[in-house]
Amino acid sequence: MVRETFHHELDKLIGNVLIMGSMVEKAISHAVDSFANLSMEMAKQVIEGDDMIDQKRFEIEESCLRLIATQQPMAGDLRIIISTTHLATNLERMGDYAAGIAEINLALQANSRLQTLADITRMADIGIDILHESLKAFVDRDSNKAREIALRDDEVDSLYHKVLSKCISAMVEDPRNVPVATRIIWVAHKLERISDRVTNICEQVIFAATGAMEELDSD
């Protein structure tokens, strides 16, 4: 009965991680939509919603501590709980990046996206996709899948450098582009960091599944 209760609580904990992941996915999507559509209202909603993501992190961490303190989990289960705390931290930071993009959009207020919109959108699409897949890999304890997902960080890095190059060229051509280009670079940088955080999650998937601390390349 004790173990049955523990596994029920563990399943509930993992469910909360998936809920938090969904919240972050939506925040990233809406932040980039606000960039694409110059939607100040959507940007404000993303910023306001960040508090809910923060609260979900605290809820997950409290549940993890309670399980450790009251249930004395075995080694494999303990790895899952420890990994869950790291997942919550990384998801919370992704939510911060999404809110940061929204804040940049409020300051941008310019129709020009300096021919970067397609690249920015693609970065977000990849980031959301690999985040979703990394959480699925965590549920499945699929370390091989986690390694495959982490490799896609290179795609995001490549797009980031592409945006950076376009923005620098625009600034050189016309100094009046500097304010807009600088903010766009920061949008791309935050999306690149989201992808790096997914790599962190993939490392935790491997740890939860195998007990090995494996560093995946996110450069």
Number of C-alpha atoms within 10 A of each C-alpha: 6 8 10 9 11 17 15 11 16 18 13 14 20 18 14 19 23 18 14 24 26 16 20 27 23 16 29 26 19 21 30 28 17 22 27 17 11 17 18 18 11 21 27 17 16 26 19 12 16 23 15 14 24 18 13 21 25 16 15 24 21 12 19 21 14 12 18 15 10 9 15 12 17 9 11 13 17 16 18 24 24 17 22 25 21 18 28 25 19 21 28 25 20 28 29 23 24 29 26 20 29 30 18 19 26 19 12 20 13 11 11 12 17 16 12 22 16 13 17 26 18 16 25 25 18 17 27 24 14 24 27 17 17 30 22 16 22 27 18 12 20 18 21 13 18 27 20 13 19 24 15 17 25 16 15 26 21 14 19 23 15 15 25 20 12 16 24 15 14 18 17 11 11 9 10 11 17 16 13 21 25 15 18 25 21 15 25 26 20 21 29 26 19 29 29 24 23 29 27 21 27 32 27 30 34 25 21 26 22 15 14 12 12 14 12 16 14 18 7
